[in-house]
Amino acid sequence: MIHPDAHIAPNLFDKPDKAATRAGFGSGVVEAGKADQRVVVLTADLTESTCADAFAKTFPERFVQVGVAEQNLATVAAGMAHAGKIPFATSYAAFNPGRNWEQIRTTIGINNVPVVICGMHAGLMTGPDGATHQALEDIALMRAIPHMTVISPCDAIEAHKATLAAAKLGSPVYLRFGRDNMPTMTTSETPFSVGKANVLWCGEQSQAVIFSTGAITYHALLAARELENEGIAVTVANIHTIKPLDEATVSRLAEEAGAVVTLEDHQVIGGLGGAIAECLARTTPTPMEFLGAQNRFGQSGTPTELYEEYGLDVEHIKAAVKRAIARKSNR
């Protein structure tokens, strides 16, 4: 059942509202800019696609278009942060951090300056754009950088909150956003705190826990509801902050359920699954199933087609839960 403290959208399973997580960034960064004049936005020739256009219209004097030069995007943002600004550097995740990772590491990470790197169009959700534009390695790239916070919001409302929070952290942040409109799961009342997982669904005497990140979390909730109808109780936790990971909650839920499934629109190597496994290996060794891109690049297709092809749809999630439970029972 829906967790009583989660404040899930009331029409979630019927006719959910839909919006892209990048739209939440667009509204959030304007609000952040109104609250703090140090907030500036930079983009690499993708003003509208990154939803930076509203900020550019509201604060034209605080908006910088660097052109198709993602390495410069990172270094200019770092310089502005050194000068006391709070820069949001925006582009597609395939290029930011995909193309400019070394500049992010050297000028932002090593110097520990408060630049917010915004990677839009991340994951298979980019659809027809194909493998070159479907960033499936960005979480792994960014969580490896010391000082870097990594946040992957589940919907547009959470993306808005994450953008506001990132502006106040005072340290490097990577925000990951998707392209397509996806169901809005949360509300303005849903708790959000950097580094704190949110339990969205809690089954009575849960037999497994699904740790999910990003908009694919909606599929986790659909799977949980269907599994409940089959007599299998699960918990769904939204891990919006992958670094720092909420290790206390992750360990507690894994210990209570005894079986774990991780779900992400990203490579299973180095992403959420890796982060959860690293945590549980230290605290609570648990049978695990990893759902995500299995050492494969993306390809062209609709998000629905790609989620099915890469095992991220509801049926694959249910099957993974059953495998994890079976492994627990055979221990």
KOLMAR-285402 format. One record per atom (N, C-alpha, C, O, CB): residue in one letter; z, x, y. Coordinates in steps of 0.1 Angstrom, whole numbers, plus 5000, padded with zeros to 4 digits. Each point is the difference from the previous one (the first is absolute). Glycine has a CB too. Layout:
N
aZXY
...
END
This chain:
331
m500050084988
m500049925012
m500050095012
m500350125000
m500949704988
i498450125024
i500050075012
i501450045004
i501049924999
i497049965009
h502250254996
h501350055003
h500549925013
h499349995009
h500250244981
p501849725009
p500449925012
p500150075013
p500049935010
p501349944973
d498850265017
d500150075013
d498750065004
d499950065011
d502450004983
a496649914999
a498750065003
a499349935011
a499150065007
a500850014970
h500449805026
h499349925010
h498550014998
h499250035009
h502650025007
i497749924972
i498650004997
i499449885006
i500649895002
i499850224976
a498349915026
a499249895006
a500049874992
a499850014988
a498850165023
p501849724994
p500149884992
p498849954993
p500149934989
p501650015026
n497150094990
n498749964994
n499450114992
n498850004998
n500949835021
l501150264976
l499450124994
l499149974989
l498950074999
l503150055008
f498349794984
f499349984988
f499049885001
f499349984990
f502650124997
d498149845024
d499149885001
d498850045009
d498950024995
d503049825002
k498350165016
k498950045009
k500650105010
k500349975012
k498649804986
p501250354997
p500750115009
p499150035012
p498850004999
p502350094981
d499649945031
d499350065011
d499550134997
d500650074991
d500849805025
k497550184990
k499450134996
k499750085013
k499649945010
k499449964969
a501350225020
a499650105011
a500050144994
a500750024990
a500449835028
a498250244988
a500050144996
a501250075005
a500449975011
a497050024988
t503150114993
t501150075005
t499650085013
t500950025008
t500050004968
r497950025025
r499650075012
r500249915013
r500250055011
r498150094975
a501549735012
a500349915011
a501450005005
a500349995012
a497849864980
g502850174998
g501450015004
g500350135008
g500850005009
g499849874970
f498750235018
f500050125008
f499649975014
f500650045010
f499050114970
g499249785021
g499549985013
g500949925010
g500150045011
g497749964978
s502949905005
s501049935009
s501250085002
s500749995010
s498449794981
g501350294998
g501350085001
g499950115010
g501050035008
g499449914969
v498550135024
v499950125009
v499949955015
v500450085008
v498450054973
v500749755021
v500049955014
v501449975004
v500550035011
v497249874986
e503150044994
e501449975003
e500850135002
e500850015009
e499049784977
a499950315005
a500750135002
a499650065013
a500950075007
a499149964968
g498849965029
g499550055013
g500749945012
g500350065010
g497649994979
k502349825010
k500749925011
k501550055000
k500650005011
k497849804986
a502250234992
a501450045000
a500250145004
a501150035005
a499249814977
d498750255016
d500250145003
d498750065006
d499050004992
d502850024989
q498350025031
q498750055006
q499650144995
q498950045003
q501849835017
r500150194971
r499650124994
r499049984989
r499350094995
r502950015011
v497749774989
v499149974989
v498550025005
v499649945010
v502149904979
v497550235003
v498650025003
v499349984987
v500550024989
v499950145030
v498349804981
v499249984988
v498750095002
v499450005010
v501549764986
l498850304993
l498850084999
l499249954988
l500549964990
l500650255021
t497549804990
t499249964989
t498850094999
t499650075010
t501249694992
a498550244986
a498950094998
a498849914998
a499549994989
a501950195001
d498149765021
d498849925000
d500149874993
d499049944995
d499750275007
l502549744995
l500249884992
l501049905007
l500949964994
l498650174985
t500349845033
t500949925008
t500249874994
t501249954998
t498150175023
e499649804977
e500249874995
e500450004985
e500849914996
e497550015020
s501150164976
s500350004985
s501550044998
s500649954990
s497150115005
t502950015013
t501450044999
t501049905007
t501250025000
t498150224997
c500149665009
c500749905008
c500850065012
c501049965004
c499249914975
a499350255026
a500550065012
a499549945012
a500450045011
a499950174976
d498749705012
d499349955012
d500949925009
d499950005013
d498149994974
a503049945008
a500949925008
a500950105009
a500249975012
a499949844971
f500350305011
f500850095008
f499150075010
f500450025012
f501150024968
a497249995017
a499150065009
a499849915012
a499950055012
a499050074969
k501049755017
k499849905011
k501349995009
k499949985012
k498349904974
t502950125007
t501349985007
t500550125008
t500549995011
t500149854971
f499150285011
f500550125006
f498850105000
f500150114994
f502349854999
p496650025015
p498850095000
p500450145003
p499350104996
p499249715010
e502550215003
e500350145004
e500850074990
e500350125001
e499749805022
r500550014966
r500750064989
r499350004987
r500650014989
r501549925023
f496650054989
f499150004988
f499050125001
f499450025011
f500949734987
v499650324991
v499150125000
v499049984988
v500449994989
v501450165021
q496949864994
q498950004990
q499650144998
q499350065009
q500049704997
v500950304982
v499650144998
v498750014994
v499450114998
v503049954999
g497049834998
g498750014994
g500150034985
g501250014995
g497850055027
v499949974972
v500050044985
v500550144999
v499250094997
v498949754998
a503250185006
a500650135000
a501549984995
a500950025008
a497650075011
e501749894968
e501349964995
e501050125001
e501249985002
e497749864983
q500550295014
q500950115001
q500650015014
q501250025002
q497550104981
n500449855027
n500550005014
n501049885002
n500950015008
n496950095000
l501949794985
l500949885001
l501550054997
l500949965008
l497249884986
a502150234996
a501350044996
a500650115010
a501149985004
a498349984972
t499850135028
t500550115008
t500349955015
t501050045006
t497850134980
v500349745019
v500349945013
v501349924999
v500850005010
v496750004996
a502649924984
a501249924998
a501350085000
a501049975006
a497649864982
a501350295004
a501150095000
a500450055013
a501150015004
a498250054973
g499649985031
g500350055014
g500649905008
g500950035008
g497250124990
m501549725001
m500649905008
m501449974996
m500949975009
m496949934994
a502550114984
a501449994996
a500950115005
a501149975004
a498149924975
h500350235022
h500750115005
h500349985015
h501050055006
h497950104978
a500249775023
a500249975014
a500849885003
a500249965011
a497650144992
g502849844986
g500949895002
g499549864997
g500749905002
g500350245014
k497749854979
k499449884997
k500449964986
k500450084992
k497749965024
i501649834980
i500149954987
i498649964995
i499649885002
i502850045001
p496850174992
p498649974997
p499849934986
p500750034990
p498750165024
f499749714986
f499649934988
f498550054998
f499249965008
f502449834995
a498150294987
a498750054997
a499349924990
a500549994988
a500350245018
t498149704997
t499549904991
t498550044995
t499250055008
t502249785004
s498450144976
s498650024994
s500149944986
s501049954996
s498450265018
y499549804978
y500049964986
y500950104993
y500050125003
y497749774999
a503050064988
a500850094992
a499250114993
a500550114997
a501149704999
a497250165001
a499150104993
a499850135009
a499850114996
a499149714992
f501350155026
f499850115009
f501350055007
f500150115005
f497649804999
n503350004995
n501350025007
n501149944991
n500449895003
n498550105020
p501550094967
p500150144999
p499050074992
p500050124998
p502349855005
g496649964992
g499150064991
g499350135005
g499950104993
g499849684997
r499850215022
r499250115006
r500950095008
r499650125001
r498449735000
n503150115004
n500750095009
n501450034995
n501050035008
n497849875011
w501450114968
w501350024994
w500650135004
w501250015003
w498149864978
e499950245020
e500550135004
e500550005014
e501150065003
e497350054982
q500949825024
q500549995014
q501349925001
q500950035008
q496749995000
i502549874984
i501249924999
i501150094995
i501150005006
i497649794990
r501150284994
r501150094994
r500450105010
r501250025002
r497949954975
t500050105030
t500350115008
t500549975014
t501050055004
t497350074984
t501149785018
t500449975014
t501049895001
t500749995010
t497050094997
i502349834983
i501049895001
i501150024991
i501249995004
i496949865001
g501750184982
g501050024990
g500950115003
g501249995000
g497349914983
i500950225018
i500850125002
i500949995013
i501150055000
i497150094987
n501249815023
n500749995013
n500949875001
n500849995009
n497350135001
n501849804980
n500949884999
n499949925013
n501149965005
n500450164979
v497349845020
v499949935013
v499749854996
v499349974990
v499950245022
p501149704997
p499949854997
p498749955001
p499749915009
p502650074998
v496750064985
v498749945000
v500049904988
v500450034989
v498550185021
v500549674993
v499849904990
v498650004995
v499149965008
v502749905002
i497950194978
i498750004995
i499749874993
i500749964991
i499450295006
c498849685008
c499749874995
c498750014991
c498950025006
c502249875014
g499050084967
g498950014992
g499549864996
g500749934992
g500150294999
m498149735015
m499549874998
m499050004988
m499550104996
m500949845028
h499349944971
h499049984990
h500350084987
h499250064994
h499149905024
a503050054979
a500550074989
a499849924987
a500049885000
a501650245014
g498249964975
g500049934987
g498749944996
g499050005007
g503349974996
l497749964985
l498849934995
l499649885009
l498949954999
l501750134978
m500349875031
m499849895008
m498850025010
m499449905005
m503050044993
t497350195004
t498850035009
t498749954993
t499049985007
t502250225002
g498849774978
g499049934994
g498650065000
g499850114995
g501549705010
p497750125001
p498650054999
p499850145006
p498950064997
p500449705004
d501650295008
d499850135005
d500050114990
d499450115003
d501649815018
g499650064968
g499850094988
g501050125001
g500950015008
g496849924991
a502150164991
a500950114997
a500350095012
a501150045002
a498149954975
t499850045031
t500250095011
t501049955010
t500750075007
t497050014990
h502449785005
h500949945010
h501249944994
h500949955007
h497150015007
q502250044973
q501149944993
q501150114998
q500050064990
q498549764999
a502450205021
a501050104998
a501049964990
a500749905002
a499050165022
l500350014965
l500949974989
l501050124998
l500750004990
l497649864999
e501750245020
e500850124999
e500950025012
e500750105000
e497550004985
d501749825024
d500750025013
d501550004999
d500750085007
d497349825004
i502650014981
i501450004999
i500550144994
i501050055005
i499049704992
a499350294993
a500450134994
a499950125010
a500850085000
a498449834978
l499750095030
l499850105010
l501250005010
l500550115004
l497049874993
m502949905007
m501050005011
m501450014996
m500850055007
m497649815005
r501950094976
r501450014995
r500450144997
r501150044998
r498849734994
a499150325006
a500250144997
a500450085012
a500450114999
a498049874982
i501349975031
i500350075013
i501549985003
i500449895002
i497250085006
p503150144994
p501449995004
p500149935014
p499150015008
p501450204980
h500649725014
h500349925012
h499249875001
h500449915008
h500150305003
m498549774980
m499149885002
m500649884993
m500450004989
m497750155012
t502049745007
t500449874995
t498749934996
t499050005007
t503149985007
v497949954974
v498849934995
v500349854998
v500849974992
v498350254997
i500149705018
i500349855000
i498749934997
i498950035006
i502949995010
s498249894974
s498949924996
s500349855000
s500549954990
s498750244996
p500649745025
p500549865002
p499349914990
p498850024996
p501750025028
c500249854972
c499449914991
c499249895006
c499149944994
c502850104992
d498349935027
d499249905007
d500050035015
d500650095005
d499949744977
a498850085025
a499850025015
a501350005007
a500250075010
a497549834988
i503250004998
i501349995007
i500850134998
i500650055009
i499449704988
e500050304991
e500850124997
e499350125007
e500750095004
e500149824974
a497950095023
a499350115007
a500450005015
a500150115006
a498049874978
h502049905022
h500549995014
h501450075001
h500250085009
h498449704994
k502350184988
k501350055001
k500050164997
k500750075007
k500249714985
a498350264999
a500050144997
a499450085012
a500550125002
a499249834974
t499450005031
t499450075012
t501150015010
t500150115006
t497649804989
l503149995008
l501150015010
l501050104995
l500550085008
l499149684998
a500750244981
a501050094995
a499550155001
a500850095004
a500149734981
a497950205012
a499450135001
a500150065014
a500250125001
a498349824980
a501349985029
a500150055014
a501450055003
a500150075010
a498149764996
k502850134987
k501350035003
k500650114992
k501250055002
k499149725006
l499050284981
l500650094991
l500250145006
l501050074996
l497949804986
g500250185026
g500150135006
g499650114991
g500450125002
g501449795011
s497450064976
s499650104991
s498649954994
s499649895003
s502850184991
p496950024999
p498749964995
p500049894991
p500949994991
p498450245012
v499749684998
v499949884991
v498649984996
v499150025008
v502949875004
y497850074976
y498749954995
y500149854997
y500849964992
y498650274999
l499849695016
l499949864998
l498749974993
l498950045005
l502549915015
r498649984969
r498849974992
r499749855001
r500849924998
r499750274986
f498249785019
f499649875003
f498749974992
f499250084997
f501849925026
g498849874974
g498849954993
g499049935009
g500349975011
g501150014968
r497550005015
r498949945008
r499949854999
r499949935010
r498950284986
d501349744992
d499749854998
d501249925003
d501150045000
d497250024983
n501449815020
n501149905002
n500649984986
n499449974990
n499449925030
m502650114980
m500749984988
m501249905003
m500349995012
m499150244979
p501149714999
p501149905002
p501250065008
p500450114997
p498849774982
t501350045030
t501250045007
t501249964992
t500249884998
t498650105024
m502050114973
m501149974991
m501349995007
m500949924996
m497950204987
t501449955028
t501350015007
t499949915013
t499049945003
t501450294987
t500849765016
t500149935013
t500750095010
t500450114997
t499749664991
s500150185024
s500750075010
s501450034996
s500750095005
s497849815013
e502150014973
e501450024996
e500150094988
e501250044997
e499249735011
t498650274986
t500150094988
t500550145005
t499550065009
t498649824979
p503050175006
p500550135004
p499050114999
p499250004990
p503149925003
f497750175016
f499250124999
f500850125006
f500449995012
f497549884990
s502350234991
s500650125004
s499450124993
s499850004988
s502449885016
v497450225004
v499350124994
v500950064990
v501250025002
v497650025019
g500749984967
g500850064989
g500849914992
g500850044991
g499250155023
k499849684988
k500849904992
k499049904993
k499349935007
k502650095010
a498249984970
a499149914992
a500449855002
a501249975002
a498450224981
n499549725015
n500349865001
n499749934986
n498950014995
n500549995030
v501649944970
v499849924987
v499449875004
v500749925007
v501250204981
l496949845008
l499349885003
l500249894990
l500049885003
l498450255010
w501749914974
w500149914989
w501050054990
w500150124997
w497549825006
c503349974993
c501150054991
c500149904988
c500349885002
c500950235017
g498549944969
g500249914989
g501450014994
g500650115001
g497049934994
e502949854999
e501350004995
e500050094987
e499249984991
e501349795019
q500450334990
q500050094989
q498750074998
q499349994989
q502549884999
s497750195023
s498750065000
s499750104989
s500950084997
s499149895028
q498950024969
q499650084989
q499250135004
q499850094992
q500249714993
a499450195027
a499250115006
a500049995015
a500249895005
a498450124974
v501250105028
v499850005014
v498750055004
v499550114994
v503049925009
i496849905006
i498750055005
i500350065014
i500449935009
i498249894978
f501150315015
f500150065013
f498550015005
f499250064994
f502950075000
s497749805018
s498749995005
s500050045015
s501050005006
s498549824978
t499350235020
t499950035015
t498649955005
t499050004992
t502550215005
g498549755015
g498849965007
g499749854996
g500849934994
g498350305005
a499749735005
a499649864999
a499849964985
a500149884997
a498850145025
i501050074969
i499949974986
i501349934995
i500049954989
i498350245007
t502749825012
t501349944996
t499949854998
t500749944992
t500450245021
y497949764993
y499749864998
y499749974985
y500549904994
y498750085030
h500050114970
h499749984986
h501250024991
h500249934990
h497550165015
a503350004999
a501250014993
a500849875000
a500649964990
a499550285016
l499949695005
l500849885001
l499349894992
l500749924993
l500150145030
l497949934977
l499249914992
l500350024985
l500349914992
l497950085025
a501850144979
a500350044986
a501449964996
a500349954989
a498150245013
a502649835007
a501449974998
a500249854997
a500749964992
a500050235022
r498649734994
r500149854999
r499449964986
r500649914993
r499250065032
e499150094971
e499449964988
e500850054988
e500249924990
e497650095020
l502850114991
l500950054990
l501249914998
l500549984989
l498650255015
e501449725007
e501249925000
e499749874992
e500849954992
e500050145030
n498049864980
n499649884993
n499850024985
n500049914992
n498850015028
e501050214976
e499950044986
e501450044994
e500050044989
e497650045016
g503449915003
g501350034996
g500450155001
g501050044994
g498849774990
i499550265024
i500350145002
i500450025015
i499349985009
i499050094973
a503049975020
a500550025013
a499850145005
a500350104993
a501549735002
v497750185017
v499750135006
v500650005015
v500249905006
v497750144979
t502250085020
t500350025014
t498850075007
t499450084994
t503149945001
v497349945017
v498950065008
v500650065013
v500749935008
v497649914983
a501650295010
a500550075012
a498950065008
a499150074995
a503049984993
n497949925025
n499050055010
n500450135005
n501050015008
n498349764998
i500050344990
i500450135004
i499050045012
i499150074998
i501750004978
h499649875035
h499150035012
h500150145005
h499150065005
h501149715001
t501050294992
t500250145004
t500050094987
t501049994992
t500449945029
i497650154977
i499950084988
i500750135002
i500550064991
i497349845004
k502350145018
k500850125003
k500749985014
k499249975010
k499250184976
p502949865015
p501050024990
p500149884991
p500149885004
p501150285010
l498849864973
l500149894990
l501549954999
l500950085001
l497250024986
d502049775012
d501349944998
d500550024986
d499949924991
d499649915027
e501050304979
e500350034987
e501249924994
e500049984988
e499150255017
a501849745003
a501149924995
a499649864994
a500449964990
a501150165027
t497649814991
t499549874995
t499150024988
t500149924991
t500149995033
v498950194977
v499150024989
v500850034987
v499749944989
v498650155027
s502750004984
s500850034989
s500849884994
s500149984988
s500050265021
r500449685001
r500849894996
r499249894993
r500349954989
r501250105030
l497349924986
l499249904994
l499450054987
l499949924991
l499550005032
a500350204976
a499550064987
a501049994989
a499849974989
a498750185024
e502849894991
e501049994990
e500349864996
e500349984988
e500750235022
e499049704999
e500349864997
e498949944991
e500349934990
e500950045031
a497550064981
a498949944992
a499750084988
a499749944989
a499449975032
g501050224980
g499750094988
g498550024998
g499750074990
g502449845000
a497050045018
a498650024999
a499449995014
a500449925008
a499549994968
v499150185026
v499450015014
v498550004999
v499450064991
v502650075017
v497449805002
v498650005003
v499850045014
v500649945009
v498849894973
t499750275021
t499750035014
t498549955003
t499250014991
t502450195009
l498249755012
l498849945003
l499550055014
l500849985010
l499849814976
e498250265015
e499650065013
e498450005000
e499450024990
e502750125013
d497449845009
d498550025002
d499850145004
d499750035012
d500049724995
h500550344984
h500050155003
h500050074986
h500249934990
h501150045032
q498450164978
q500150074988
q501449994994
q501050015008
q497250155000
v502049834979
v501350014995
v500650145001
v501250014999
v498249804985
i499850295017
i500550135002
i500450035014
i499149995009
i499350084973
g502849955020
g500550045014
g500349885009
g500550025011
g498250184986
g501149684998
g500349885009
g501349944997
g501050074997
g496649895004
l502549915000
l501349934998
l500550024986
l501250034998
l498149805018
g499850164974
g500450034986
g500750134998
g501050014994
g497249844999
g501250255013
g500650144999
g501350015007
g500950064995
g496850035004
a502449845013
a501350005007
a501149944992
a501150044999
a497649965023
i501049884972
i501049934992
i500450084988
i501150014996
i497949775012
a500050284985
a500250084988
a500950125003
a500950034993
a496949894998
e502050145020
e500850125004
e501449965002
e500950074997
e497150035014
c502249784996
c501349955002
c500749974987
c501250044998
c498149875024
l500150014969
l500649964988
l500350114990
l500949994992
l498049795012
a500250324997
a500250124991
a501450065003
a500650064991
a496949985007
r502949965015
r501250065004
r501249914998
r501150044997
r497750095020
t501049734984
t501149915000
t500149914988
t501149984995
t498850035030
t499049934972
t500049894989
t498750004992
t499249925003
t502349945012
p498450244976
p498750004992
p499849864994
p500849954993
p499550305002
t498449705007
t499749864997
t498650004995
t499150075005
t502549845012
p498150014973
p498649984996
p499249945012
p500449915006
p500350054970
m498150105026
m499249975012
m498549984996
m499550064991
m502150075023
e497849784993
e498549985000
e499650025015
e500649955009
e499449894971
f498850235021
f499550035013
f498749935002
f499050024993
f502150205007
l498849695010
l498849935004
l499450055013
l500850015010
l500049794977
g498050245013
g499350065012
g498750064995
g499649984989
g502650065023
a497250044996
a498850074996
a500450114991
a500850095003
a498049865019
q500650054966
q500450094989
q499150125000
q499150014992
q501849804994
n499350285024
n499250125001
n498549975002
n499150074994
n502650054992
r498049785021
r498649955003
r499849995015
r501049965007
r498949924971
f498950145026
f499649975014
f499749855000
f499849944990
f499350295015
g500849725008
g499649865001
g498549984999
g499350094996
g502649885019
q497649914987
q498649975000
q499849875008
q500949935004
q498850184973
s499049865025
s499749885008
s500349874992
s499850004988
s498550135025
g502149774994
g500349874994
g500949925009
g500650055010
g499150054967
t500549775020
t501049935008
t501450044996
t500250054989
t498249755013
p502650185006
p501450034996
p500449934987
p500650074992
p499949975032
t499149844975
t500449934987
t499450064988
t500750024990
t499449775023
e498650254988
e499350074989
e500750134997
e500250044988
e497649855018
l502550185004
l500650144999
l501449994994
l500450084992
l498150005027
y502349834986
y501349984995
y500049974985
y500950054992
y499949875030
e498350004973
e499949984986
e499550124992
e500550034990
e499049735015
e499550315001
e499450124993
e501150114999
e500050074990
e497749875019
y503250075001
y500950115000
y501449954995
y501050085001
y497850025018
g501349784975
g501249964994
g501149965009
g501250024997
g498250124985
l500249805030
l501049965010
l500149855002
l500749965009
l498950265002
d499849714980
d500049855001
d501249954993
d500850074993
d496749925009
v502849884998
v501249944995
v500150024985
v501050034995
v498949805023
e499050154975
e500050024985
e500450144996
e500750014990
e497649815008
h501250285009
h500350134996
h501550035004
h500750084992
h496949995012
i502949885006
i501450015004
i500949944989
i501050074996
i498449935029
k500349884971
k500849944989
k499950084987
k501150014994
k498449765017
a499450284986
a499950084988
a500850135001
a500750044990
a497049875006
a502350155016
a500850125002
a501549974998
a500850084995
a497450015020
v502249804991
v501449964999
v500449984985
v501150054996
v498849845027
k499350054969
k500349984986
k500050134993
k500850024991
k498249755010
r500150325002
r500150134994
r501350085003
r500650064991
r496849955010
a503049985011
a501250075004
a501249944993
a500950084996
a498149975026
i501149824977
i501149934993
i500050044985
i501050024994
i498949795023
a498950204977
a499950034986
a500550154998
a500650024990
a497449825007
r501650255012
r500550134999
r501550015001
r500650084993
r497250005016
k502849845000
k501449995001
k500649964987
k501050064995
k498949895029
s499649954970
s500549944988
s499950104988
s500849994990
s498649785018
n499650324992
n499850094989
n500850135002
n499950094991
n497949815006
r502950125013
r500850125002
r501150024990
r500850095001
r498649905024
END
